Amino acid sequence: MPPPPRKSTRRAVTRSQTGVRIESRILKVLKALAEFHDISLGDLLEGICLHVFEGKTPFSAESLQTIADLKKVYRLDLTAADSHLLREGS
């Protein structure tokens, strides 16, 4: 039997500052998307992770279109197929 649905209440969490390295164009798209939604980059990443951890898509059709537009602006041509093939360039 699944657990009962969770009430929509704020949850106290402990956050950690991190120095994660990320491909620069991906970061630009993520920052722009967070700004578009008027949330912090950290809140955007937490939301993405929590959705993906449950096998859910984190983005609406409208957000996916915004992402596609931002990818063009920042010339982000990488796809999921590239995810394990990235290396530091010179």
Buried (B, 14 or more C-beta within 10 A) or exposed (E): EEEEEEEEEEEEEEEEEEEEEEBEBBBBBBBBBBEBEEEEBEEBBBBBEEEEEEEEEBBEEEBEEBBEEBBEEBEBEEEEEEEEEEEEEE
